[in-house]
Each structure stands twice: as C-alpha cells, then as structure tokens.
C-alpha cells in the first residue's frame, strides 16, 4: 500500500514539474533578454521637418503611448539644449491612469546633446494598452528640451505628442520553433520518468512513445538548425529558388493577389514579383549605397526599384504612388536601365525612408486613381504544386512574420517523424544495430538535413513509401496489413507526385526494396509459398503505386492541357520529361541542355562517386568509394569462407539500384543537378554500406569474446552458457 502511494505521489510530482516547465517556457515565456529598438536616424530627417522644442523648465511634459509588442523594456529619448557639463536629472514616470507603474531617473551628465539615450524600465506593460509617460527635469544647470517633429517620423506606439522618442523591447530567448522542439523533448523525458512508476503493457507503451518523441525532437532540432555539422555551409540558403516557388504563393496570398491568367489557375506554385525584384531567393533589399538609402535618393526626389514584369506595369508616368505615411505623388517620369527603374515624383520636399516609410508598404494608383495590385505572381507549371496549396492555406492561420519558420518546423517534424518510423520498423523487423545505422545516417547526413525543412521538396513525402513498404514486409503474413499498405501506397505516391515527380524511380524502388530483398531470399531458400506471397504483394503494391502516379499525372495534365488531359500529358512529356531524360532532337531544346542530353549514363555515374560534402558528419566525402567497396570485400571474404550473408548482400544490391535508378531514368536532370542529387545515395544505400561494415566489426568482436571465454572457461557448462548467451545477442541479426 505504501509503495503504491509512493508511486502515485512520484508520478504526480513529476507531472506537475513537467507542466510547470512547459508553461514557463511556453505561455509565460519566462526566458527573455536584450534591449531592442528601432530608433530613427536623425540625419535622415529633413531640416524643415524639425518643429519647435519643448522646454521642461516650468511644466512636466505628458504624452500617451501604447506598446505594440510584449515586454517593453524602455525608451530612447532625444534631448537638445543639453551641454556636456550639465547636471541634474530627467525623471520619466509611467502611469496607468493615475497609478504610478515606474519612475526612472536619468543623470543628465551622461546624456549627450542631440542624440539618443537609452532608458530602462521594469514596469510590466501590456501590449495594446494605453499608458501615460510624464517627463520632468529636476535640479538642472541647463534646462534640456524635447524635440518635436512631424508625425511622419513618430513610432506607431505614440498616441499623443510629437516628441522624438523610440520604444525598446526585450525578446524571447527561445523562438516559437525552439519552444516546440524543447517541449517535445520535455514530454519525452516526462514519459520516460513516468514509466518508472508503471507496470505491464502501459509501461512499455510509454517507453516506446517517449523514445519515439525523443528521436523526433533530436532529428527535428538538427533539421531546423544544422547543429551537428559546422562544415555544412550550404544549409542556410539551400535551394532558395525552389522554395521561393512555394513562399511566393504565400506572399501573394498575403497581398491579396492571385494568378492573373485563366491557364494559370489551379496550380499551386508560382514566381513572385514586387518592387524589390523577382523572388528567386531570399534577402532581396532595396538599393543602399552612397547615392541611395533603402531605395530613396539621398539628394533628389527620386526612388529606385527593381525592373521586372510587375514594376513595369505600375511604375508608369501618369500613375500615382502612395507611401506608408499617406503621402501621394504623381509619377512624372521613369527611367529604365534594364536592371532598375528610377521613378521621378512631383514631390515638393525630400523623400526618405525615415519619413515616408518602407517601399514595401507603397501602393500605386493608375491615372483614374484606381488602386493597383501590390505584387504579381505567375504560375510554375512543371508541377501541380500540392505543397504550395497546402502551405498557402496553413499560412492563413499563422503570424505573417513567422509563417516561413513555422512551415519549416512542420516540414522538419514531419520528416523526423517518418524517418523515426522507418528506424522503429527496421528495429522490429531486423535488429537495433541495423536501425541505429539508419538513424545515424538520417541524423547526420548533410543532404538529408539540407532538404528536410525545404517547403518545395517536402522531403518527408520521399520516405513515406519506404516506411509503407517496410511495414508491409514486416507484416507480410497478415492480409489486413497488406491491404492497409496498398491503400497507404496509393495515397503516398499520389501525394508525392502532386508535389513533384523528382526522384520518383528511387522512391518507388524504396517502396518495394525490403519486399524485394525478402523475395530474393525466399527464392534462395526455395520457400515457394513465401515467394509467391511476396511476388503477389510486390505486384499489388507496385500497381497501386502506378495508379497513384497516373492519378497525379492526370490531375496535373488536366491543368497543363487546359481541360484536355491527353494534350496535357503530351505537353508534360515534350516540355518537361524529355529535357530531364533522353531528349533526342537537340533542336527542340535550349543550348543550355545540350551537354546534359549528350552525356552518357556512365559520365553521370562517375560524377556521383565524387562526393562534394561529408558523407555523414565526421566522415569525409573522399571516403565514399571506400565505403562502397568495403562491403564488397566483406562479402567476398564471407563467400570464400562459406559464410555468405545472402540477405545483406541482396540488400546492398537492391538499395544500390534504388539509389542509382534516378541517375539512369533522369540522366539529363542528374547530369545538371549535382547540387541536389547526391541525396539519392541516402535512399538506403549509404545506410546498408555503413551497417555492413559495423556488422562485420561487431561479428569479429563477438568471435574474439567467444574465443577468450573458451580459453578462460573452467568447464564445458560455463562455455555452453556463454556461447548460448552470445547466440541470443545475435537474434534477429541480418
């Protein structure tokens, strides 16, 4: 009885502690840091926009403000008539109605004239609630003044008053994405600890679930932040062009624009254009140099924007341009130089970023004063773009400033979950060392890591078929699980092809790889019943995969053919398939594709045996040929000794064919896209190579241990016990 109560108390205590940790990290957001502000560069304020000053000699100055974010940590004040030898104090008092929340004293001897000074507060102010700030001077040698400016330069926080003041905020130490992964880790630890107080099947369920969540959180963290590989320099901006086809549709959704032409409607991916340029990568900015600042001329009434199909439509003489501060000016002239467009406006005063705001917030009106779109998007027709449709919809429910990071997190979690599932199934069907080799490779491969968060590639869709095939191979003798596998195959392949056809041969081979291995092994063992079952299963699961591919192709072709599926398939074949595979007539293709179309399959294979990165973290890419050859040496040695591991040899061959199938099928694509296609080696082949080497090392170690025990054993009984124990440790081994 005492023991049961003790377990209950322990379980409750652990649960309460974990809930407190999660609440403190999440809703309370207890970890914060810093003092971040966006003070105006006063050098950008036109002399005519400085108004009168406010003396603090006789009266206190009062203004109202409203924090626009959580964790307001202070203000930056701007004082004039403030000599360097001044003494006394400025007192800032924050009030909620008449209730004093904080009083801050600033030593004037530390404040420089006509410059910003940081003031800190400990007051806990609520976002979007109005407060009063009272400023007064005490015991001053010279009375400082506050500087009034035009409202164009005031922060959004200022409700009343015109003084130059900026607002500072602390930031959460952990981003929202950090918190989700940390909370996943905390939950996994809680499940492990909680299982200590449980018994039976529920205990095992908690341990298994905790282990799964732990592995998912480990993989997710590395997929989001590449924390295990400081040599992976391509991680940050990997495949920006491809991903921008997805994010472009999200930006267009936020702008309220959609595909303009009828033949574009229905596609999920697109190229996005705005005043910054064509979004084929991130980090586009307006020109800043000696002559320009954020797109504004430093000396003239001109702005400069990128020249593209959108900006050419709106930046037309006679149209009007409205800036973020509300000012509207007529475009009197535009100059094109091919790269940029200079816009001359009929403004009577200087334009600047500080006064008129970011050009991101500018709006154009035509000659009839009708508002024009704020961006343009054109459809990318080589794919149906299911991922773009889904992510665009999900983005509607997310903070605009966090959309891309949140969607990255979703992709990372999904990829981590599918790969963890493969690891668990491998452990159940084979053994823990085999599963461990898969996990380590999935965790530390720079290529798996790079693709994991990309919104275009949606890497998890590549490995769902492999997980389905492995599950089917594990439960091959149970009909209901085979039927479930067929249905999952149809859904998985259809979904993958609607997101893109890249790597489809390797993905479909990955679907049947474990089944094919078992089939070949059953044939060798002359197990007719199992051979027939496996053959029928492969035919069925392969048929459902082909049906899924056909369904996706028809959906895509219906759009490409503008309602005519046959015409659409012809269009896809001629414009997309041939230039990626074996287009025969070079006259039908741009010169950029000729070299790849002329290349042989052998040339392509040779390219991919020269690894440009580490294979996994800590293993140099130069060792890739060695890692490929060592298993063959092991198999040859075993064959000579008459101990051939047929199953492992079969896996080696099957997964090699799985990886290189795309090099053969999409020869031209592979010849060109060496920046991405090395990931194909991780469709099981690298894992099997590593396992073959590890398996041989562990076998040698076990044999040495067994020989040592035999030499030291004092009796036949002891020897038999140890040998039996060693054999049990090898159960389930390949």
Secondary structure, DSSP 8 states (H G I E B T S, - for coil): -HHHHHHHHHHHHHHHHHHHHHHHHTTS---EEEEEE----GGGS-GGGEEEEEE-SSS-EEEEEE-SSS-EEEEEEEEES--TT--SEEEEEEEETTEEEEEEEEEGGG--TTEEEEEE------TT-EEEEEEEEES-SS--EEEEE-GGGS-TTB-S--B-EEEEEEEESS-HHHHHHHHHHHHHHHHHHHHTT--HHHHHHHHHHHHHHHHHHHHHHHHHH-TT-TT-TTSTTTTHHHHHHHHHHHHHHHHT----SGGGTT-S-EEEEETTEE-SSS------SSSEETTEESSSSEEEEE-STTHHHH--TT-EEE-TTS-EEEEEEEEE-SSEEEEEE--SS---HHHH--GGG-EEE-TT--B--S-EEEE-TTS--HHHHHHHHHHTTS-GGGHHHHHHHHHHHHHHHHHHHHHHHHHHHS-HHHHHHHHHHHHH-HHHHHHHT-TTT-THHHHHHHHHHHHHHHTTT-HHHHHHHHHHHHHHHHHHHHH--TTHHHHHHHHHHHHHHHHHHHHHTT-HHHHHHHHHHHHHHHHHHHHHHHHHHHHHHHHHTTT-HHHHHHHHIIIIIHHHTT---GGGS-GGGHHHHH--HHHHHHHTTS-SS-SBTTB-GGGHHHHHHHHHHHHHHHHHHT---HHHHHHHHHHHHHHHHHHHHTHHHHHH-TTTGGGGGGTTHHHHHHHHHHHHHHHHHHHHHHHHHHHH-SSHHHHHHHHHHHHHHTTT--
